[in-house]
Structures are given as structure tokens and as C-alpha cells.
Amino acid sequence: MRSPHVLWAVVPVVAFLSTPFLSFVNGPHLWFGIPSVLAWCLLWTAGTTAALVLVEHFTHPTDDDESDRKANDSYEEAVA
């Protein structure tokens, strides 16, 4: 089962997809001297990075992941 923290990654996706439907974003407005749509996309680009950092931070490796890492490390040692 996936971690519920993966839902953090859904927030920026919903924000990007809802951009054309939000009247406060999709209009002739300026935010910080740039068009509001551009500012909104820049904001959620940074939000995407923050969401992925949260997912990475809260996701704990399972036993299968650790055994895969050990197998990968032993393969890398054998190749080197």
C-alpha cells in the first residue's frame, strides 16, 4: 500500500490543471509586475518541488527496498 504522504504530490497537479478555470488567476491582472498566470505557474513550480521533498522526507524505505539496495550495491562492487 502506498504512503498517504504521496497525496502531497497531487496538490500541485490540481493547481496546475485548475489554472484556466480560476478567475483570479486567468484574467488581466498583474502580480508582482508579471501576468497572474505566469506568477501562478512559477508559484506552483516551486510548490511541486516542495511537495516532492515532503514525499521523499516522509516515505520510509521498506524491507524490500533495503534488500534491493544491498543487491544493487553488491552488483556495483562486482562491476567495479
C-alpha angles and dihedrals in degrees: 000000000000123000116259088230089075086077087076087074091058094063097071091043091055090046092053094046093048094052097100092048099051111092094200090058103033100058143083094286132129121217115189088346096303130092112282094238091056092047090048092052092046090050093051093044087062088042090056090055091048092048092051090049089053092050091049092047096049098040111095121202116249125222090263091056091051093050090048090052092050091050090048092049092050090049091051090049091050092050094048 
